[in-house]
C-alpha cells in the first residue's frame, strides 16, 4: 500500500468534520500525520477547536437564558 500525503485543503475539511462526527481510523491517521508535518494546519486545527468550544459554550448560555444577544445599534437600546 502506497501512502499519499494529504493536502492542506483535505486536512482542513477533516479538521472541521471531526468536530461534528467521528472520523474513520484512516482519516484520523492521515490527519494526525499531516498535522505532525504542517504547522499552519496545526494552528488552524487549534483555532477550529477553540471556535467550536466557544460556540458550544455560548449555546449553553443562551439555553440557560444567561446569554442574551446585544441590542442592535450598539448604544444599549
N, C-alpha and C positions, 0 to 999 in steps of 0.2 A: 504494500500500500504506500502510495506516494503522498507526502504531506504538502498541502498547498497553503502558503501564507495568506492569512485573512487580510483583506484591505480595510482601511480605517472606516470606510462607509459601511461595510458589513458589520464591523465591530460596534459602531455607534448604534446600529439597528438592534443588535443583540443586547447592548447595554440598556437600551430603553425597554425592550421587550421583557428582560429578566425582572424588571420591577413589577410586572403585572402577571406574568406566567412563568412557571419553571422552564428552564432550558433543558434540552436533551444533554446527555453526557458529552456527546461530540461537540455540541455548541459551547458548553461550559469549558471544555478543554481547549478548544480553539480560541475562545475569548481570553482565557487565562494566559495562554501562550502569547497572544497578541499584546495583552496589557503588560506582560513582562518585558516586552521589547519596545513599547511605544509610550513615551512619557506624555505625549499630548492626549492620547486616548485614556491613559490612567487618570489624568486630571479631569477629562470630560466625564469619565465614569464616576468620579467623586462628586462632581457637580450635579450629575443626574440624580445620584443618590440623595444629596442634600436637598435638591428641589422636590424630590418625591416625598421625603420625610417632612419637609416644611408644609407641603400641600396636605398631607395626611393630618398633621398637627392642626392646621387651620380648619380643616374639615371637621375635626372633632370639636374644636371650639365653637364653630357655627352650630353643630348639632346640639351642643350644651347651652346655646344661647349666649355665650360669652364673647363671641367674635363677630359683632355686627359690622357690616361694611360701612366705611365712612360715607358721609353725605356728599352729594355732588357739589362742586363749586369750591371746595377746599377751604371755605370760611366757617365751617362748622354748622352751616344752615341745613 
